[in-house]
Amino acid sequence: MNRILVAIALVSVFLVGSFLGAPMIQFFSSVITPIPQPIVRTYDMYNTTYFPYEVKVVYYPANATSQNLDLPSYWGVTNGGQSHNAALTTTCTELIQGVVWQQDFAHMAGAALIPMTAPQSMLPGASVMGTRSALVMLTQMVGEPLGVTLADNLLFVEEDSGPGSIFAVNPLNGQVVWYATGLASYAMNNPIVYNGIVYVTVGDVGFNFANFVHYEKGQFSSIHRGMAYGAIYAFNATDGELLWMRFTMGEAMPAPAVYNGILAYSDGGGEFIGVNATTGQVLWQDMMPGLFDSMSSVNYYVLPNGTPLFIAGFTSLTEPYGLLVAVNGMTGKEVWNASLPAPNKPFNTGMGDVPPAVDQQAGIVVQSTVANAEPNGTVDTMVLAVNATNGHVLWVTNLGRGYTPPAFKGAIPMIYNNTVYVGSPSLGKEFALNLTNGQILWQTRLNGIGLPPKAPGGPRGGATYYDNLLWVAGGPYVYVLNPHNGELLQQYYVGGRFGIVNPVIVGSTMYLTNSYGWVVAIPLYQIYPDYVLYAS
């Protein structure tokens, strides 16, 4: 009926205009709205320091929604919360019903437009390096390694392209509200949002030759990860205005964490730094020679007296080869460090890759890593739980042995209802463990994820517990599991590759990023038609 009424109205306008002659043209011209011009800002320096590239911020005010989407104003750690469960509630009707859109933001930042259906053999460099390495390199240098952020009525996503970029997007339709390109290096993580500010860290995975010389000479304290620049940026979350930035010693691939006005970040130079979240002024700086943080985004635990501990994982080039480190959030002084107990030995970048999960109520920190490497290329995937107050090891669980996965070695743990959900990239499995004692409750092979050494493996991203179901992204698929027994309920093909991606769910909408550079919004019932039977 509405469509009929609209048609009648249009016919009536046409007839009236025909009788009146010239005013018809005036009538139509008066309702044509000009395309809004964006507001463009460029930045070549901050304070007295030049940038390596011009930072360009483009703002489209008209693309922002005027309705309240009932999203949080705070996204304090990677994956949204201390436990890493990226599930949100909302009163927004559209999000509850489920929205559908997809956008290639990497292409907008200057990357090639690669369809998610493109064969792996057609990826950049695949003909010379093979598809395994091509998939990994695309994740590290072109697309989106981690998931989106939902806060302040916007969706935020970082891009490796441009050479590093951030996009602020209308969550209902995928339209760009603002974007910034020209960041100092690749933007690989999860944007952090606090008090109307969005924070972006950038860095790269490389080591220059000087680092190998330092290693050969045993000069471990001189080794820094990152061949290009590392930096942290603070933008106004609404319009993208650059508020402040700081360069870092080595890469700054991990996301920071923010609590009670203190922003803490770690980097490839062994720094753990706390700054005023509003101004960027340094509050404390802790140097840890011989350590570097690769992708272990900072988390926090609040002591009973209200003091926050900021916690991150670091790779060590000497015994014990990997550490979880907690520092006092007020002073920066180290409170504790923990590692796998002997005879286990963390391997490669394992403990410096994985962001730890924190259960605030139980007072437990959980991290996964690879360990105990053998000459045949195999490793154990291990999960470590420590007391959040003092770092004492509570339990260690070996998930099994497989070939060493490339790049990001472990998987991001997620804690929900006294259960740890975590993947094993070398085994292609999702596990559930008892939070208290580490007992394996169930394990499920996720078919469709190729295993090392021929494929990158997975899943690496954190699972999401929502409406009595467990949602996992790995390979080109989204998997739906029964969280109580691991039964695989659905395997839904999306395409491309999910690197360290966690599904972000609000209402009945799932948001996914992709190594190919796409962000996708999908209704949950499209992924799993029986979802409505589980929804609370």
C-alpha positions as CSV (number, residue, x, y, z in Angstrom):
1,M,0.0,0.0,0.0
2,N,2.8,2.4,0.9
3,R,4.4,1.8,-2.5
4,I,1.1,2.5,-4.3
5,L,0.6,5.8,-2.4
6,V,4.1,6.9,-3.3
7,A,3.4,6.1,-7.0
8,I,0.2,8.1,-6.9
9,A,1.9,11.0,-5.3
10,L,4.7,11.0,-8.0
11,V,2.1,10.9,-10.8
12,S,0.1,13.8,-9.2
13,V,3.3,15.9,-9.0
14,F,4.0,15.1,-12.6
15,L,0.5,16.1,-13.8
16,V,0.5,19.3,-11.7
17,G,3.9,20.2,-13.1
18,S,2.7,19.5,-16.6
19,F,-0.2,21.9,-16.2
20,L,1.9,24.6,-14.6
21,G,4.8,24.4,-17.0
22,A,8.0,26.0,-15.8
23,P,7.3,25.7,-12.1
24,M,7.6,21.9,-12.5
25,I,11.3,22.3,-13.1
26,Q,11.6,24.7,-10.2
27,F,9.7,22.2,-7.9
28,F,12.1,19.4,-8.6
29,S,15.2,21.5,-8.4
30,S,14.2,22.7,-5.0
31,V,14.2,19.2,-3.5
32,I,17.6,18.1,-5.0
33,T,20.1,18.0,-2.1
34,P,23.7,18.6,-3.2
35,I,26.2,16.0,-2.4
36,P,27.8,17.0,0.9
37,Q,31.5,18.0,0.6
38,P,33.8,16.3,3.1
39,I,35.8,18.2,5.7
40,V,39.5,17.4,5.0
41,R,42.3,17.9,7.4
42,T,46.0,17.2,6.8
43,Y,48.8,16.9,9.3
44,D,52.6,16.9,8.6
45,M,53.8,17.1,12.2
46,Y,52.8,17.0,15.9
47,N,54.4,19.5,18.2
48,T,57.9,19.8,16.8
49,T,58.2,16.4,15.2
50,Y,57.5,15.7,11.5
51,F,55.6,12.7,10.4
52,P,57.0,10.3,7.8
53,Y,53.8,10.6,5.7
54,E,51.1,13.2,5.5
55,V,48.2,12.1,7.7
56,K,45.0,12.9,5.8
57,V,41.7,12.9,7.7
58,V,38.5,13.0,5.6
59,Y,35.2,13.6,7.5
60,Y,31.7,13.1,6.1
61,P,29.3,14.5,8.8
62,A,26.2,13.6,6.8
63,N,27.0,9.8,6.9
64,A,26.8,9.6,10.7
65,T,23.4,8.3,12.0
66,S,21.4,10.6,14.1
67,Q,19.7,7.8,16.1
68,N,21.1,6.3,19.2
69,L,22.4,2.8,18.5
70,D,22.8,2.1,22.2
71,L,26.5,1.1,21.8
72,P,29.0,1.5,24.6
73,S,31.2,4.6,25.0
74,Y,34.1,2.5,26.2
75,W,36.2,-0.2,24.4
76,G,39.0,-0.4,26.9
77,V,41.0,-3.4,25.6
78,T,41.3,-5.5,22.4
79,N,38.1,-7.5,21.7
80,G,36.2,-5.0,23.9
81,G,36.6,-6.3,27.5
82,Q,38.9,-8.0,29.9
83,S,37.5,-11.4,29.2
84,H,37.7,-10.8,25.4
85,N,34.0,-11.7,24.8
86,A,32.9,-9.2,22.1
87,A,29.1,-9.5,22.6
88,L,26.9,-6.5,23.1
89,T,23.3,-5.8,23.8
90,T,21.3,-3.0,22.2
91,T,17.9,-1.4,22.0
92,C,18.4,-0.4,18.3
93,T,15.7,-2.1,16.2
94,E,17.8,-2.3,13.1
95,L,20.7,-4.1,14.9
96,I,18.3,-6.4,16.6
97,Q,16.7,-7.3,13.3
98,G,20.1,-7.7,11.7
99,V,21.8,-5.5,9.1
100,V,23.5,-6.6,5.9
101,W,26.4,-4.8,4.1
102,Q,30.0,-5.3,3.1
103,Q,32.7,-2.8,2.2
104,D,36.3,-3.1,1.1
105,F,37.9,-0.4,3.2
106,A,41.4,-1.5,2.4
107,H,40.6,-0.6,-1.3
108,M,39.5,2.8,-0.1
109,A,42.9,3.2,1.6
110,G,44.7,2.3,-1.6
111,A,44.9,-1.5,-1.7
112,A,43.8,-3.5,-4.7
113,L,40.2,-4.7,-4.8
114,I,40.4,-8.4,-4.1
115,P,37.1,-10.2,-4.0
116,M,36.6,-12.6,-1.0
117,T,35.9,-15.3,-3.6
118,A,39.3,-14.8,-5.2
119,P,41.3,-18.1,-5.4
120,Q,44.3,-18.2,-3.1
121,S,46.5,-18.9,-6.1
122,M,45.6,-15.4,-7.4
123,L,46.7,-13.5,-4.2
124,P,49.7,-11.2,-4.4
125,G,53.0,-13.1,-4.5
126,A,51.3,-16.6,-4.3
127,S,53.0,-17.7,-7.5
128,V,56.5,-17.3,-6.0
129,M,56.0,-17.7,-2.2
130,G,53.1,-20.2,-2.2
131,T,49.5,-19.7,-0.9
132,R,50.4,-20.1,2.8
133,S,52.9,-17.2,2.9
134,A,50.7,-15.2,0.5
135,L,47.7,-15.4,3.0
136,V,49.9,-14.5,5.9
137,M,51.5,-11.5,4.1
138,L,48.1,-10.2,3.0
139,T,47.0,-10.3,6.6
140,Q,50.1,-8.4,7.8
141,M,50.4,-5.8,5.1
142,V,47.1,-5.2,3.4
143,G,43.9,-6.2,5.2
144,E,42.6,-6.3,8.8
145,P,44.3,-8.8,11.1
146,L,41.9,-8.3,14.0
147,G,38.2,-7.5,14.5
148,V,36.2,-4.2,14.6
149,T,35.4,-1.9,17.5
150,L,31.9,-0.8,18.3
151,A,31.7,2.3,20.4
152,D,30.4,5.9,20.4
153,N,27.7,5.1,17.8
154,L,30.3,4.1,15.3
155,L,32.2,1.0,14.0
156,F,36.0,1.5,14.0
157,V,38.3,-0.6,11.9
158,E,42.1,-0.5,11.3
159,E,43.7,-1.2,7.9
160,D,47.3,-2.2,7.1
161,S,46.9,-0.3,3.8
162,G,47.6,3.4,3.3
163,P,50.4,2.6,4.8
164,G,48.2,2.4,7.9
165,S,44.6,3.7,8.2
166,I,41.6,3.8,10.4
167,F,38.0,4.1,9.3
168,A,35.0,5.2,11.4
169,V,31.8,3.8,9.9
170,N,28.1,4.0,10.3
171,P,27.3,0.5,11.6
172,L,23.8,0.4,10.0
173,N,24.9,0.8,6.4
174,G,28.8,0.7,6.1
175,Q,29.1,4.4,5.0
176,V,32.3,6.0,6.0
177,V,31.9,8.8,8.6
178,W,35.6,9.6,8.7
179,Y,38.9,8.0,7.8
180,A,42.6,8.7,8.4
181,T,45.4,7.5,6.1
182,G,49.1,8.1,6.1
183,L,49.8,6.6,9.5
184,A,53.5,5.8,10.2
185,S,53.2,2.1,9.6
186,Y,50.7,-0.8,9.4
187,A,47.6,-0.6,11.6
188,M,47.0,-4.2,12.7
189,N,44.9,-4.2,15.8
190,N,41.7,-3.3,17.5
191,P,41.0,0.4,18.0
192,I,40.6,1.4,21.6
193,V,37.9,4.0,22.6
194,Y,37.7,6.0,25.8
195,N,36.1,9.3,26.6
196,G,35.4,10.3,23.0
197,I,38.9,9.4,21.8
198,V,40.0,6.5,19.6
199,Y,43.5,5.2,19.8
200,V,45.4,3.5,17.0
201,T,48.8,1.8,17.3
202,V,51.0,1.0,14.3
203,G,54.1,-1.1,13.5
204,D,55.5,-3.8,11.4
205,V,56.6,-7.4,11.9
206,G,60.2,-7.1,10.6
207,F,63.7,-7.2,12.1
208,N,66.5,-5.3,10.3
209,F,70.0,-6.9,9.8
210,A,71.5,-5.0,12.7
211,N,69.2,-7.0,15.0
212,F,70.7,-10.3,13.7
213,V,74.2,-8.9,14.4
214,H,73.1,-8.0,17.9
215,Y,71.7,-11.5,18.3
216,E,75.0,-13.2,17.1
217,K,77.0,-11.1,19.6
218,G,74.6,-11.8,22.5
219,Q,73.5,-8.1,22.7
220,F,69.9,-9.1,23.4
221,S,69.0,-5.8,25.1
222,S,69.8,-3.9,21.8
223,I,67.3,-6.0,19.7
224,H,64.1,-4.2,18.7
225,R,61.3,-5.5,16.6
226,G,60.1,-3.3,13.8
227,M,61.9,-2.2,10.6
228,A,59.8,0.9,10.1
229,Y,58.3,3.4,12.4
230,G,56.1,2.6,15.4
231,A,53.6,5.0,16.9
232,I,50.4,5.6,18.7
233,Y,47.7,8.1,17.6
234,A,44.8,9.6,19.4
235,F,41.9,10.9,17.3
236,N,38.6,12.5,18.1
237,A,36.2,9.6,17.8
238,T,33.4,11.8,16.2
239,D,35.2,13.6,13.5
240,G,38.8,12.2,13.3
241,E,40.6,15.3,14.4
242,L,44.2,14.4,15.5
243,L,44.6,15.1,19.1
244,W,48.1,13.8,19.9
245,M,50.6,11.1,18.8
246,R,53.8,9.5,20.1
247,F,56.5,7.6,18.3
248,T,57.6,4.3,19.9
249,M,60.8,2.4,20.3
250,G,60.2,-0.4,17.7
251,E,56.8,-1.5,16.4
252,A,53.6,-0.8,18.3
253,M,51.5,-3.6,16.8
254,P,49.7,-4.5,20.1
255,A,46.7,-2.5,21.1
256,P,46.9,-0.4,24.3
257,A,44.5,-0.7,27.3
258,V,42.9,2.2,29.1
259,Y,41.5,2.3,32.6
260,N,40.5,5.3,34.7
261,G,42.3,7.9,32.5
262,I,45.5,5.9,32.1
263,L,46.5,4.5,28.7
264,A,49.1,1.8,28.8
265,Y,50.9,0.4,25.8
266,S,53.9,-1.8,25.0
267,D,56.2,-2.1,22.0
268,G,58.9,-3.9,20.1
269,G,61.6,-2.1,22.1
270,G,60.7,-3.6,25.4
271,E,58.9,-0.5,26.7
272,F,55.8,-0.5,28.9
273,I,54.5,3.1,29.0
274,G,51.6,4.8,30.7
275,V,50.3,8.1,29.5
276,N,47.5,10.5,30.3
277,A,44.7,9.2,28.0
278,T,43.5,12.7,27.2
279,T,46.8,14.5,26.6
280,G,49.3,11.8,25.9
281,Q,51.6,13.1,28.6
282,V,53.9,10.3,29.9
283,L,53.1,9.2,33.5
284,W,55.6,6.4,33.8
285,Q,57.9,4.4,31.6
286,D,59.2,0.9,32.3
287,M,62.1,-0.5,30.2
288,M,62.6,-4.2,29.9
289,P,65.8,-4.8,27.9
290,G,65.9,-8.1,26.0
291,L,62.1,-8.3,25.7
292,F,59.8,-7.3,23.0
293,D,56.0,-7.3,22.6
294,S,54.8,-8.5,19.1
295,M,51.0,-8.6,19.2
296,S,50.2,-9.2,22.9
297,S,47.7,-6.4,23.4
298,V,47.6,-4.9,26.9
299,N,44.9,-6.0,29.4
300,Y,44.3,-5.0,33.0
301,Y,43.3,-6.3,36.3
302,V,42.0,-4.1,39.2
303,L,43.3,-5.0,42.6
304,P,40.9,-4.9,45.6
305,N,42.3,-1.5,46.6
306,G,41.4,-0.1,43.2
307,T,44.9,-0.1,41.8
308,P,45.0,-1.3,38.2
309,L,47.7,-3.7,37.0
310,F,48.4,-3.5,33.2
311,I,49.4,-6.9,31.8
312,A,51.1,-7.9,28.5
313,G,53.0,-10.8,27.0
314,F,56.6,-10.4,25.9
315,T,59.1,-12.6,23.9
316,S,62.5,-13.1,25.6
317,L,65.5,-14.1,23.6
318,T,67.1,-15.8,26.7
319,E,65.6,-18.1,29.3
320,P,62.7,-18.3,30.0
321,Y,62.0,-17.3,26.3
322,G,58.6,-15.7,27.2
323,L,57.0,-13.7,30.0
324,L,53.7,-12.3,31.1
325,V,54.5,-9.0,32.8
326,A,52.2,-7.0,35.1
327,V,53.0,-3.4,36.1
328,N,51.4,-1.1,38.6
329,G,49.2,1.2,36.6
330,M,49.9,4.2,38.9
331,T,53.7,3.9,39.0
332,G,54.7,1.6,36.2
333,K,56.8,-0.6,38.5
334,E,56.8,-4.3,37.8
335,V,54.6,-6.2,40.2
336,W,55.1,-9.7,38.8
337,N,56.1,-11.8,35.8
338,A,55.3,-15.3,35.0
339,S,56.2,-18.0,32.4
340,L,55.6,-21.6,31.6
341,P,57.1,-23.7,34.5
342,A,60.0,-26.1,33.6
343,P,60.5,-28.2,31.8
344,N,58.3,-26.4,29.3
345,K,59.9,-23.7,27.1
346,P,58.0,-21.0,25.2
347,F,59.0,-21.0,21.6
348,N,59.5,-18.2,19.1
349,T,57.3,-15.2,19.6
350,G,54.6,-17.3,21.3
351,M,54.1,-15.4,24.6
352,G,54.7,-12.1,22.9
353,D,52.0,-12.7,20.3
354,V,48.8,-13.5,22.3
355,P,46.8,-10.9,24.3
356,P,46.1,-12.3,27.8
357,A,42.5,-12.6,28.9
358,V,41.5,-11.6,32.4
359,D,38.6,-12.8,34.6
360,Q,38.2,-9.9,37.0
361,Q,35.9,-11.8,39.4
362,A,38.0,-14.9,39.6
363,G,41.3,-13.0,39.7
364,I,42.8,-15.1,36.9
365,V,44.9,-14.2,33.8
366,V,45.0,-16.7,30.9
367,Q,47.3,-16.8,27.9
368,S,48.1,-19.3,25.2
369,T,51.5,-20.0,23.5
370,V,53.5,-22.5,21.6
371,A,56.3,-24.3,23.4
372,N,58.7,-27.2,23.4
373,A,59.8,-27.0,19.7
374,E,61.4,-30.0,18.1
375,P,63.7,-30.2,15.0
376,N,60.9,-31.8,13.0
377,G,59.0,-28.5,13.2
378,T,56.4,-29.4,15.7
379,V,55.4,-27.6,18.9
380,D,52.9,-28.0,21.8
381,T,50.1,-25.5,22.1
382,M,49.8,-24.7,25.8
383,V,47.5,-22.6,27.9
384,L,48.7,-20.9,31.1
385,A,46.7,-19.5,33.9
386,V,48.2,-17.3,36.7
387,N,46.9,-15.5,39.8
388,A,46.2,-12.0,38.7
389,T,47.5,-10.5,42.0
390,N,50.9,-12.1,42.3
391,G,51.5,-14.0,39.0
392,H,51.7,-17.4,40.7
393,V,51.0,-20.2,38.1
394,L,47.7,-21.9,38.8
395,W,47.7,-24.5,36.0
396,V,49.2,-25.3,32.6
397,T,47.3,-27.4,30.0
398,N,48.8,-28.9,26.9
399,L,46.3,-28.9,24.0
400,G,48.3,-31.1,21.8
401,R,51.2,-31.2,19.3
402,G,51.3,-30.1,15.7
403,Y,53.4,-28.2,13.2
404,T,54.5,-24.7,14.0
405,P,52.0,-22.2,12.6
406,P,53.4,-19.1,10.8
407,A,53.3,-15.6,12.2
408,F,50.9,-15.3,15.1
409,K,51.6,-18.5,16.9
410,G,48.8,-19.0,19.5
411,A,45.2,-18.0,19.8
412,I,43.4,-15.3,21.8
413,P,41.6,-16.9,24.8
414,M,38.1,-15.8,25.8
415,I,36.6,-16.4,29.2
416,Y,32.9,-16.9,29.9
417,N,31.0,-18.4,32.8
418,N,34.1,-20.1,34.4
419,T,35.2,-21.5,31.0
420,V,38.2,-20.7,28.8
421,Y,37.5,-21.0,25.1
422,V,40.7,-21.0,22.9
423,G,41.8,-22.2,19.6
424,S,44.9,-24.0,18.4
425,P,46.2,-22.9,15.0
426,S,48.5,-25.9,14.6
427,L,45.6,-28.3,15.2
428,G,42.7,-26.5,13.6
429,K,40.6,-27.0,16.8
430,E,38.6,-25.0,19.3
431,F,38.9,-26.0,23.0
432,A,36.9,-25.4,26.1
433,L,38.8,-25.6,29.5
434,N,37.7,-25.3,33.1
435,L,38.9,-21.9,34.3
436,T,39.7,-23.1,37.8
437,N,41.9,-26.2,37.0
438,G,42.5,-26.1,33.2
439,Q,40.8,-29.5,32.5
440,I,39.8,-29.9,28.9
441,L,36.0,-30.0,28.7
442,W,35.8,-30.6,25.0
443,Q,37.7,-30.1,21.7
444,T,36.3,-29.8,18.2
445,R,38.1,-30.0,14.9
446,L,37.0,-27.1,12.6
447,N,36.9,-28.7,9.2
448,G,37.8,-26.4,6.3
449,I,40.8,-24.8,8.1
450,G,44.0,-26.0,6.5
451,L,46.8,-27.1,8.9
452,P,50.5,-26.2,9.0
453,P,53.0,-26.8,7.5
454,K,51.0,-26.4,4.2
455,A,48.5,-23.8,5.4
456,P,48.5,-21.0,8.0
457,G,46.2,-22.9,10.4
458,G,43.6,-21.5,12.8
459,P,41.5,-20.4,14.5
460,R,43.6,-17.5,16.1
461,G,40.9,-15.0,17.0
462,G,38.9,-15.1,20.2
463,A,35.5,-16.9,20.2
464,T,32.3,-15.0,21.0
465,Y,29.7,-16.4,23.4
466,Y,26.3,-15.0,22.5
467,D,22.7,-16.2,23.0
468,N,23.8,-19.6,24.2
469,L,26.0,-20.3,21.2
470,L,29.7,-20.1,20.5
471,W,30.7,-18.2,17.4
472,V,34.2,-18.8,15.9
473,A,35.9,-17.3,12.8
474,G,38.7,-19.3,11.1
475,G,39.9,-19.8,7.5
476,P,37.1,-18.5,5.3
477,Y,34.3,-19.8,7.6
478,V,32.2,-18.8,10.6
479,Y,31.6,-21.8,12.9
480,V,28.7,-22.1,15.3
481,L,29.2,-24.5,18.2
482,N,27.3,-25.7,21.2
483,P,29.4,-24.1,24.0
484,H,28.6,-26.9,26.5
485,N,29.8,-29.9,24.5
486,G,31.5,-28.5,21.4
487,E,29.0,-29.9,18.9
488,L,29.5,-28.3,15.5
489,L,26.1,-26.8,14.6
490,Q,26.9,-24.8,11.5
491,Q,29.8,-24.1,9.2
492,Y,29.1,-20.9,7.2
493,Y,31.2,-19.8,4.2
494,V,32.1,-16.1,4.0
495,G,35.2,-16.1,2.0
496,G,38.7,-14.5,2.1
497,R,40.6,-15.4,5.3
498,F,40.0,-14.6,9.0
499,G,43.4,-14.0,10.5
500,I,43.1,-13.2,14.3
501,V,39.5,-12.1,13.8
502,N,36.9,-12.4,16.6
503,P,33.2,-12.1,15.6
504,V,31.8,-8.9,17.1
505,I,28.0,-9.3,17.8
506,V,25.4,-6.8,18.7
507,G,21.7,-7.5,18.6
508,S,21.3,-10.0,15.8
509,T,24.2,-8.6,13.7
510,M,27.7,-10.0,13.4
511,Y,30.6,-7.8,12.2
512,L,33.6,-9.5,10.7
513,T,36.9,-8.2,9.3
514,N,39.0,-10.0,6.7
515,S,42.6,-10.4,5.5
516,Y,41.4,-9.4,2.1
517,G,40.4,-5.9,3.4
518,W,36.6,-6.3,3.7
519,V,34.3,-5.6,6.6
520,V,31.1,-7.6,6.5
521,A,27.8,-7.2,8.5
522,I,25.7,-10.4,8.6
523,P,22.5,-11.3,10.5
524,L,23.0,-14.2,12.8
525,Y,20.0,-16.0,11.4
526,Q,21.6,-15.9,8.0
527,I,24.7,-17.7,9.4
528,Y,22.7,-20.2,11.4
529,P,18.9,-20.3,10.6
530,D,18.2,-22.2,13.9
531,Y,19.7,-19.3,15.8
532,V,16.2,-18.1,16.8
533,L,15.8,-21.3,18.8
534,Y,18.7,-20.4,21.0
535,A,18.2,-16.7,21.3
536,S,17.3,-15.5,24.8
